[in-house]
């Protein structure tokens, strides 16, 4: 057999992104492919165990699985950015704790989560008064709204589908989300943006239409996270994805 030579790509030939995805999430990977289409990045995803019911207890339980999930990424990969893909989980575990657990397993230059990313997004577009649309129970939604308020963002309107099972959240139609986001904003013209919470809510493709019909900024958990991770590596996602990306 003839022995042939090869050339190795450099470790940093593209930006390396990692994404922790809930076992029950059927949305975030598709939406990240949409946001990063045509971009020179390598995106790795791993699943984290999660029960179907979205409660404070099940969200908190993910803390014990972050390390194992991180350990299953390619061993030699040094990440430019890693995203923890759960908005409500970020609230109940805490952004600092998530960052600590991730850093203990893999080298990474930046760690993002949807909650932190959303606050950065509100600041970037100058939104101090927002409307909140979520899928969760009133208790879970209230905790997230309180977090925003404590961070200096007024939530003057809110609505929820009051769905505790993530298997149904991932099947809420984009048209329903678009309709309800538009109605929430139009009924509350004082808001400067609408935030659509949960990485399992399918709305990437209707964000521009929500903005067109309301004249306000629309930001989802996935859009905020994708934008925040892109910003950390000096990448822009393109204004056709939403006003935030401009």
N, C-alpha and C positions, 0 to 999 in steps of 0.2 A: 504493500500500500504506500502511495506517495504521501510524504509528510509535507503539509503546507502551512504557511504562516498566516497569522491574522493580525489585525490592528485593533487595539482596545479604544473604546470611547472614553473620554475623560469622565470622572465621576460627576462633574458639574456641566455636562454637555446640554442638559435641559434642567429647568427648575423642578424640584421634586416636592410634590404635594401629597399629604396623607389625609385621609378622611375616615373618622370613626362613625359607623352607621348603625343605627338601631336594628336589631333583628327583625322588627316589625315594620320598618320603614320601606315603602315601595316607591318613593318619590325622589329622594335627594340625589341619588346617583344619576338618574336621567336628567335632572335639572342642572347638575354640575357639568354634565357633558354638553348641554346647551350653552351654559355660560362660558365655558372654556373652549368651545369649538374653534378650531383653527389656531389655537394658542400653543406656543412651544413649551408645553409642560408635560410632566409625567404624573398622572394621578393614581395613587394607590388607595384602595378602600378595604377595610376590614369590618366585620360585623361584631357588635357587642350584644350579649344576651339581654333580652328585655321581655318581660311579661306583657301581654296584650293590653291589660288594664292600666290606664295612665292615672296613677295616684302619687302622692308625696312619697309613700313607702317604696313603690316599685321604681320610681325615678332615683331615689337615693340608693337603692340596691346596686345600681350600675357602677357606683364607685368601686365596688369590690372586683369588677371585671375589667376596668380600664387597663391595668397592667398586663393582664393576659392578652387582651386584644392588641395592645401595642407590640407585644413580644412576637406576634405572628406576622408583622410586616417583614419584608426582606431584610436579612441580617445586616448587610453592609450599607443600607440606604441611610444617608444623612439628609434629613428633610429641611427644606427651606421654610415650609409652613405645614402645620397640622391643624385640622379643624375637628372639633368634637361636635358631631351633628345632632344635637338635641337641645332645643331652646329651654324647655321646662326642666330637663335634666341639669342644665348649666345652672339654673336657679337653685335647685335643691342640693347639688353637690358643691357648687361654688367654683367660680372660674380659677381662683388661685389653686385650689385643690386639684382640679383637673390638670392644670399646667404642671403641677408638681408630679402627679402620677405619670403623665406623658414623658416628662423630662427624665424620669428615673429609668425609663426603658429605651429611649431612642434620642439621639442627638437631633435637635431641631432648633432653627433660628427663631421661629415664631409659633405661638399657639393661639388659636382663635376659637371662639364659640359663638353661637347665634345671638346670645343675650348681649355679650360684650360688643359684638359686631353691630347689632342694632343701635346701641347707644352711640357708637362711633358714626354710624350712618346718619342718625338724627342730627348730630353735631355738624356733619359734613354738609348737609342740605339746609341747615339753620332751622330745623323743626323743633320748636319748644312746646308745641301743643298738638297732640296727635289723637287719632282714633285708633282703637285696638279691635282687631277681629281675630278670634281664636276658636279652636275646636273643642277646648277642654271643658271640664266641669267648672262651675263658678268658683270653687275654692282654689283650683290651680290657676285660673285666670287672674283671680284677685291677688295672688302672691306675685305674679309677674307684673301686674299693673302697679302694685305697691313698690316693686323694685325700680320701675321706671320713675315713679314719682319721687322716690328718695334720691334718685340720680339727677333730679332737676327737670324732668320732662313731665309736663302736665298731660294727663290722659282724660280728656273731657268728654269722650264718647267711647262706648265699648259694646260689643256684641259677641255671643258665642253660640256654637252649635250644641254645646253641652253634651259632647260625645266622649265617653270615657274609654271606649275601645279603639285602639290604634288601627285595627284592621278595617274599621269603617272610615276613619279619618283619611286614610290613603285612597279612599274611593269617592270622597266628596268631589263633585265635578268642578272643573275650572270655571264653568259658566255660572254655577251657584256662587262660587267665591267672588267672581267678577261682579255679579248682580248685587250681592250683599255688601261688598266693599264700596261700590258706587253709591248705593242707597245710604250707607252709614255716613259717608262723607257729605253727600248732598243734604242730608238731614241735619248736619252739623257743620255749616260752612266756616265756622271759626277755626277748624283744625287746619294745620299746615301739611300734614301727611297722614297716611293710614298705614298701620303696621299689621301685616298678616302673619300671625304667629304659627309656628310648628313646621319642622322640616318635612313633614309628611303631607302637607297641604299642596296640592298641585296647582300652581298659579304662575309659574315663570312666563308662560306665553300670553297671559292676560294682563300682566303688569302694565305694559304700554297702553292698552285700551282703557284700563282703569284711570290712568293719568290723563289720557286724552279726554275722557268724558267728565272728569272732575276738575281738571286743572291743578290738581294737587299731586304731591309726590306719593308713590306707592312703593312700599318696601316689604319684602317677605323675609322670613328667616333664612331661606336658602340664598336669596339675592344678597342679603346683608353679609352672610358668611362667605359667599364666593367673592364678593367685592372686597371684603376685609382681608381675606387671604391673598387676593390678587394685588392689593395695595401694598402688602408687606413684602412682595417680591418685585415691586416696581412695574406691575402690569395693569393695563386698563382693559375693561371688558367690552366697551363700546356702547354708545348712547342708545342704540336700538334696543338694548336690554332694559332700559329704564333711565329715568332722570338721574338717579344715584350714580350711574356709570359714566355720566358725562363729566 
